[in-house]
Amino acid sequence: MSSLRNKILLLAVVVVTMYACTPKTVKTTTTNNYSEDLSIYRPDLIPDDSVASSNESEEMEQIEYVAPTGHLKTELDSVVALTTYYNDQKDYVEGYTIQVYTGTSRDDANKAQVKVYSVLGQASPWVDYRQPVYKVKVGKYYTKIEANKLYRQLKKKFPNALLIPQRFRLK
């Protein structure tokens, strides 16, 4: 009995699968009767007699030079002057620095500063203290690309080094 039930179930699955795989036909409507006249929107290309022919264009008279009016020079000068004024008022510039140490120990901060001197002789690291955290930072860079060169060198000796944005005083 169980064998007959399995055969009937298998036959049902095969029939359903074959029905699902048969191609479906979709009825489409044809639009062969459609027509539209768009000639009213086309430009007319009728030759105009007022246009000079190629022979006449060679004999055209010279046109007198007319100096342009309505220069923007004064307006642009005022915009440049305002920009210069606002830039002169700034006391800082946006840039990047590399932070090689952060912690609460002053001795560890000084050790990190000495280690930076040993790794990079030309660098001038400084210790920034904001209670209760000591931070050792190196370099003042205007762009991230400039800072990234030194950051890669320091990352080998200081795995916790960070490239951070910082404002630098100009005056």
C-alpha positions as a LaTeX table, in Angstrom:
\begin{tabular}{lrrr}
\hline
Residue & $x$ (\AA) & $y$ (\AA) & $z$ (\AA) \\
\hline
Met1 & 0.00 & 0.00 & 0.00 \\
Ser2 & 2.81 & 2.35 & 0.89 \\
Ser3 & 4.49 & 1.60 & $-2.43$ \\
Leu4 & 1.34 & 2.55 & $-4.34$ \\
Arg5 & 1.06 & 5.78 & $-2.37$ \\
Asn6 & 4.70 & 6.65 & $-3.20$ \\
Lys7 & 4.11 & 5.96 & $-6.91$ \\
Ile8 & 1.00 & 8.16 & $-6.97$ \\
Leu9 & 2.87 & 10.93 & $-5.14$ \\
Leu10 & 5.78 & 10.65 & $-7.58$ \\
Leu11 & 3.39 & 10.77 & $-10.53$ \\
Ala12 & 1.70 & 13.88 & $-9.09$ \\
Val13 & 5.06 & 15.63 & $-8.64$ \\
Val14 & 6.08 & 14.80 & $-12.23$ \\
Val15 & 2.76 & 16.09 & $-13.62$ \\
Val16 & 3.00 & 19.32 & $-11.63$ \\
Thr17 & 6.62 & 19.84 & $-12.68$ \\
Met18 & 5.82 & 19.28 & $-16.34$ \\
Tyr19 & 2.86 & 21.67 & $-16.14$ \\
Ala20 & 5.08 & 24.30 & $-14.52$ \\
Cys21 & 7.71 & 23.92 & $-17.25$ \\
Thr22 & 5.34 & 24.29 & $-20.21$ \\
Pro23 & 5.81 & 27.54 & $-22.13$ \\
Lys24 & 3.15 & 30.12 & $-21.53$ \\
Thr25 & 1.67 & 32.04 & $-24.44$ \\
Val26 & 1.04 & 35.73 & $-24.05$ \\
Lys27 & $-1.54$ & 37.44 & $-26.20$ \\
Thr28 & $-0.25$ & 40.64 & $-27.73$ \\
Thr29 & $-2.14$ & 43.32 & $-29.51$ \\
Thr30 & $-0.81$ & 44.72 & $-32.72$ \\
Thr31 & $-0.51$ & 48.43 & $-33.40$ \\
Asn32 & $-0.15$ & 48.28 & $-37.16$ \\
Asn33 & $-2.97$ & 50.77 & $-37.63$ \\
Tyr34 & $-1.19$ & 53.53 & $-35.68$ \\
Ser35 & $-0.06$ & 56.58 & $-37.65$ \\
Glu36 & 0.79 & 60.12 & $-36.72$ \\
Asp37 & 1.85 & 63.07 & $-38.86$ \\
Leu38 & 4.72 & 64.98 & $-37.22$ \\
Ser39 & 5.60 & 67.11 & $-40.23$ \\
Ile40 & 4.17 & 70.23 & $-38.61$ \\
Tyr41 & 6.99 & 70.09 & $-36.03$ \\
Arg42 & 9.82 & 69.85 & $-38.56$ \\
Pro43 & 11.67 & 73.07 & $-39.37$ \\
Asp44 & 11.43 & 74.40 & $-42.92$ \\
Leu45 & 14.80 & 74.56 & $-44.59$ \\
Ile46 & 14.01 & 76.99 & $-47.38$ \\
Pro47 & 17.09 & 78.90 & $-48.57$ \\
Asp48 & 16.93 & 82.59 & $-47.69$ \\
Asp49 & 18.09 & 85.14 & $-50.27$ \\
Ser50 & 19.38 & 87.48 & $-47.57$ \\
Val51 & 22.13 & 85.02 & $-46.60$ \\
Ala52 & 25.42 & 85.82 & $-48.31$ \\
Ser53 & 26.70 & 83.31 & $-50.83$ \\
Ser54 & 30.25 & 81.95 & $-50.69$ \\
Asn55 & 31.47 & 84.52 & $-53.25$ \\
Glu56 & 30.02 & 87.42 & $-51.29$ \\
Ser57 & 31.54 & 86.25 & $-48.00$ \\
Glu58 & 35.03 & 86.73 & $-49.39$ \\
Glu59 & 34.25 & 90.35 & $-50.18$ \\
Met60 & 32.77 & 91.25 & $-46.76$ \\
Glu61 & 33.90 & 94.50 & $-45.27$ \\
Gln62 & 35.92 & 94.67 & $-42.06$ \\
Ile63 & 33.86 & 95.28 & $-38.92$ \\
Glu64 & 35.13 & 97.95 & $-36.54$ \\
Tyr65 & 36.24 & 96.70 & $-33.10$ \\
Val66 & 33.92 & 97.63 & $-30.25$ \\
Ala67 & 35.33 & 97.48 & $-26.73$ \\
Pro68 & 33.31 & 95.27 & $-24.37$ \\
Thr69 & 31.29 & 96.99 & $-21.68$ \\
Gly70 & 30.01 & 95.82 & $-18.32$ \\
His71 & 33.25 & 94.38 & $-16.95$ \\
Leu72 & 33.05 & 92.27 & $-13.82$ \\
Lys73 & 36.48 & 93.42 & $-12.65$ \\
Thr74 & 35.20 & 95.70 & $-9.89$ \\
Glu75 & 32.74 & 93.07 & $-8.62$ \\
Leu76 & 35.40 & 90.36 & $-8.64$ \\
Asp77 & 37.85 & 92.65 & $-6.89$ \\
Ser78 & 35.35 & 93.26 & $-4.10$ \\
Val79 & 34.76 & 89.50 & $-3.68$ \\
Val80 & 38.50 & 88.87 & $-3.54$ \\
Ala81 & 38.91 & 91.68 & $-1.01$ \\
Leu82 & 36.19 & 90.19 & 1.22 \\
Thr83 & 37.72 & 86.73 & 1.01 \\
Thr84 & 41.14 & 88.12 & 1.90 \\
Tyr85 & 39.66 & 90.03 & 4.83 \\
Tyr86 & 37.92 & 86.93 & 6.23 \\
Asn87 & 41.06 & 84.83 & 5.79 \\
Asp88 & 43.12 & 87.45 & 7.63 \\
Gln89 & 40.67 & 87.29 & 10.55 \\
Lys90 & 41.23 & 83.55 & 11.03 \\
Asp91 & 43.52 & 82.61 & 13.89 \\
Tyr92 & 43.73 & 78.96 & 12.95 \\
Val93 & 44.07 & 76.58 & 10.02 \\
Glu94 & 42.59 & 73.10 & 9.65 \\
Gly95 & 45.18 & 70.34 & 9.39 \\
Tyr96 & 46.30 & 66.93 & 10.59 \\
Thr97 & 48.67 & 65.62 & 13.23 \\
Ile98 & 49.77 & 62.16 & 14.33 \\
Gln99 & 48.99 & 61.08 & 17.89 \\
Val100 & 51.44 & 58.36 & 18.99 \\
Tyr101 & 50.56 & 58.10 & 22.68 \\
Thr102 & 47.59 & 58.76 & 24.90 \\
Gly103 & 47.43 & 57.88 & 28.57 \\
Thr104 & 47.55 & 59.12 & 32.15 \\
Ser105 & 51.24 & 58.51 & 32.84 \\
Arg106 & 53.63 & 61.42 & 32.37 \\
Asp107 & 56.65 & 59.11 & 32.36 \\
Asp108 & 55.19 & 56.97 & 29.57 \\
Ala109 & 54.42 & 60.12 & 27.58 \\
Asn110 & 58.03 & 61.31 & 27.92 \\
Lys111 & 59.28 & 57.83 & 26.92 \\
Ala112 & 57.08 & 57.91 & 23.83 \\
Gln113 & 58.45 & 61.37 & 22.97 \\
Val114 & 62.04 & 60.09 & 23.23 \\
Lys115 & 61.14 & 57.04 & 21.13 \\
Val116 & 59.75 & 59.32 & 18.41 \\
Tyr117 & 63.07 & 61.22 & 18.43 \\
Ser118 & 64.93 & 57.92 & 18.01 \\
Val119 & 62.68 & 56.78 & 15.14 \\
Leu120 & 62.55 & 60.16 & 13.38 \\
Gly121 & 65.44 & 62.48 & 14.06 \\
Gln122 & 63.93 & 65.44 & 12.18 \\
Ala123 & 60.50 & 65.26 & 13.88 \\
Ser124 & 59.55 & 67.50 & 16.78 \\
Pro125 & 56.98 & 65.74 & 18.96 \\
Trp126 & 55.23 & 67.56 & 21.79 \\
Val127 & 53.32 & 66.47 & 24.84 \\
Asp128 & 49.79 & 67.83 & 25.11 \\
Tyr129 & 48.32 & 67.63 & 28.62 \\
Arg130 & 44.64 & 68.05 & 29.29 \\
Gln131 & 43.83 & 66.77 & 32.70 \\
Pro132 & 44.04 & 63.80 & 33.28 \\
Val133 & 45.29 & 62.68 & 29.82 \\
Tyr134 & 48.74 & 63.07 & 28.29 \\
Lys135 & 48.97 & 62.95 & 24.50 \\
Val136 & 52.15 & 62.85 & 22.42 \\
Lys137 & 51.66 & 64.34 & 18.97 \\
Val138 & 53.97 & 64.69 & 15.99 \\
Gly139 & 53.84 & 67.04 & 12.99 \\
Lys140 & 51.57 & 69.75 & 11.67 \\
Tyr141 & 50.29 & 68.97 & 8.17 \\
Tyr142 & 47.81 & 70.81 & 5.96 \\
Thr143 & 46.69 & 67.73 & 4.02 \\
Lys144 & 46.09 & 64.13 & 4.94 \\
Ile145 & 48.41 & 62.98 & 2.14 \\
Glu146 & 51.39 & 64.82 & 3.67 \\
Ala147 & 50.66 & 63.38 & 7.11 \\
Asn148 & 50.17 & 59.86 & 5.78 \\
Lys149 & 53.84 & 59.51 & 4.79 \\
Leu150 & 55.07 & 60.02 & 8.34 \\
Tyr151 & 52.11 & 58.13 & 9.78 \\
Arg152 & 53.12 & 54.94 & 7.97 \\
Gln153 & 56.65 & 55.15 & 9.41 \\
Leu154 & 55.39 & 55.75 & 12.94 \\
Lys155 & 52.72 & 53.05 & 12.74 \\
Lys156 & 55.49 & 50.40 & 12.63 \\
Lys157 & 56.87 & 51.43 & 16.04 \\
Phe158 & 53.62 & 52.77 & 17.53 \\
Pro159 & 50.76 & 50.39 & 16.66 \\
Asn160 & 48.24 & 52.63 & 18.46 \\
Ala161 & 49.20 & 55.74 & 16.47 \\
Leu162 & 46.32 & 57.76 & 15.03 \\
Leu163 & 46.07 & 60.30 & 12.24 \\
Ile164 & 43.75 & 62.95 & 13.64 \\
Pro165 & 42.39 & 66.29 & 12.40 \\
Gln166 & 43.48 & 69.31 & 14.40 \\
Arg167 & 43.40 & 73.10 & 14.25 \\
Phe168 & 46.72 & 74.93 & 14.33 \\
Arg169 & 47.19 & 78.51 & 15.46 \\
Leu170 & 48.56 & 80.90 & 12.85 \\
Lys171 & 49.51 & 83.81 & 15.09 \\
\hline
\end{tabular}
